[in-house]
Amino acid sequence: MKTIIIGGSIGGLITGIALKKAGYDVDIYERSASEMQGRGAGLVVQPGLMDYMISNDISNRQQFGVPATQRQILNGHGHVTLRYENDTSFTSWNYLWRQLKNYFPAENYHYNHKLESLNQNDKTVHGVFSDGKEVAADLLIGADGYSSVVREHISPGIAPLYSGYVAYRGLIPESDLNEEEIEFFSNKFTLYPYTNSHLLAYLVPGNHGELEKGGRQLNWVWYLNKTKSELDRLMTDKNGLIRQFSIPATFLSTESVTELHERAQKELPDILRDRVLQTTNPFVQTIVDMEVPKMYEGRVVILGDAASVVRPHTASGTAKAYENGVALSAALSRHKQVEEALLEWNNDELRYAADLIAYGRRLAKGSGLG
């Protein structure tokens, strides 16, 4: 079965790999003109994705990411008030994407293809790209994220909605930390919860996948409530461009960086305040909610962030994309009829997404966010 995937990010690659392994003819079309970098910082990896990548020789346990065997909770003075066992691996968006991209056949991954429109009949889907190129397939899968063109075909008008808060993020080279600071964060998931906010930090691979001490990076995430007017100011970047969902590193306005530093000095314990202040290029993402009433129509499918967005507190955004893609491949392999496979898959994945969305909202509410 000829399958086209729109979007070559993590969700698109996982889906492509799963379908390739099941024997399907798969091509991925990515709108970026070159390799994707800097699309995100640290990621908490769920066991299912890690096991899948290891069992399929996409990665191995030693190279998968940076482990943490402890979780530590800080008070307002930066002292550890609670520490307990933790079994988590941390990676970065760039590192995970690179592992998946290296595994997927290069000849079936096409850069610089922006989907403009699509149409379908009973058996075939036709897609048209901005350069006029047309493709046809038995199945077209939209893994094209928040602003999905494919979602607009299935569920017009549905888009992510602002949830009332943002996540500031930063990466610090481990070489910029002293030995005491490295020891404080090494092998630990660090959390500082306080009124209507929290900040977390953990080590992730370096820019080029370095896993050894000295080559890693410290990733931090700080959640803060923002009114609509505050959000509008924040999401206007240094060039005056209004961004919708995120402002990448180097593009935050001077005013926004100054405000971030002032809040860090007022609200954070020294060990975390200093990390925010020493971050060369912090960036920010809005926290949004989105879910669709259906994940397919005919031979057109959406998955990952194109279909639903879960709060980052669940640490399940990437895991959801993995689950969507692998479950789709399994359903297609179980059923002789594509229509039967998609119906079963759709019902299961909608329930799964709804549970994650509700869980994320509960976690946010418990932290006074939104």
RADAGI-V364217 format. One record per backbone hydrogen bond with DSSP energy under -1.0 kcal/mol. CO is the residue of the C=O (numbers start at 0). NH is the residue of the N-H. If there is no record, write none. Layout:
BEGIN
[[CO | NH] [CO | NH]]
END
This chain:
BEGIN
[[0 | 24] [1 | 137] [1 | 138] [2 | 26] [3 | 140] [4 | 28] [5 | 142] [8 | 12] [9 | 13] [10 | 14] [11 | 15] [12 | 16] [13 | 17] [14 | 18] [15 | 19] [16 | 20] [17 | 21] [18 | 23] [19 | 22] [24 | 2] [26 | 4] [27 | 109] [28 | 6] [29 | 112] [31 | 111] [40 | 92] [42 | 90] [45 | 49] [46 | 50] [47 | 51] [48 | 52] [49 | 53] [50 | 54] [51 | 55] [52 | 57] [52 | 58] [53 | 56] [59 | 63] [65 | 89] [67 | 87] [68 | 85] [69 | 188] [70 | 83] [71 | 190] [72 | 80] [72 | 81] [74 | 77] [78 | 74] [81 | 72] [83 | 70] [87 | 67] [88 | 44] [89 | 65] [90 | 42] [91 | 95] [92 | 96] [93 | 97] [94 | 98] [95 | 99] [96 | 100] [97 | 101] [98 | 102] [99 | 103] [104 | 107] [105 | 108] [107 | 27] [109 | 29] [113 | 129] [116 | 127] [118 | 125] [123 | 120] [124 | 136] [125 | 118] [126 | 134] [127 | 115] [127 | 116] [128 | 131] [132 | 128] [134 | 126] [136 | 124] [138 | 3] [139 | 300] [140 | 5] [141 | 302] [144 | 147] [147 | 151] [149 | 153] [150 | 154] [154 | 157] [160 | 288] [163 | 225] [164 | 286] [165 | 223] [166 | 284] [167 | 221] [168 | 282] [169 | 219] [171 | 217] [172 | 175] [173 | 176] [177 | 181] [178 | 182] [179 | 183] [180 | 184] [181 | 185] [184 | 187] [186 | 68] [186 | 69] [188 | 71] [189 | 200] [190 | 73] [191 | 198] [193 | 196] [196 | 193] [197 | 222] [198 | 191] [199 | 220] [200 | 189] [201 | 218] [203 | 216] [205 | 208] [209 | 205] [211 | 214] [215 | 173] [216 | 203] [217 | 171] [218 | 201] [219 | 169] [220 | 199] [221 | 167] [223 | 165] [226 | 230] [227 | 231] [228 | 232] [229 | 233] [230 | 234] [232 | 235] [234 | 242] [236 | 239] [240 | 236] [244 | 285] [246 | 283] [247 | 250] [250 | 237] [252 | 256] [253 | 257] [254 | 258] [255 | 259] [256 | 260] [257 | 261] [258 | 262] [259 | 263] [260 | 264] [261 | 265] [262 | 266] [263 | 267] [268 | 271] [268 | 272] [269 | 273] [271 | 275] [272 | 276] [273 | 277] [282 | 168] [283 | 246] [284 | 166] [286 | 162] [288 | 160] [289 | 308] [294 | 301] [296 | 299] [298 | 139] [299 | 296] [300 | 141] [302 | 305] [303 | 306] [303 | 307] [310 | 313] [311 | 314] [315 | 319] [316 | 320] [317 | 321] [318 | 322] [319 | 323] [320 | 324] [321 | 325] [322 | 326] [323 | 327] [324 | 328] [325 | 329] [326 | 330] [327 | 331] [328 | 332] [329 | 333] [330 | 334] [336 | 340] [337 | 341] [338 | 342] [339 | 343] [340 | 344] [341 | 345] [342 | 346] [343 | 347] [344 | 348] [345 | 349] [346 | 350] [347 | 351] [348 | 352] [349 | 353] [350 | 354] [351 | 355] [352 | 356] [353 | 357] [354 | 358] [355 | 359] [356 | 360] [357 | 361] [358 | 362] [359 | 363] [360 | 364] [361 | 365] [363 | 368] [364 | 367]]
END
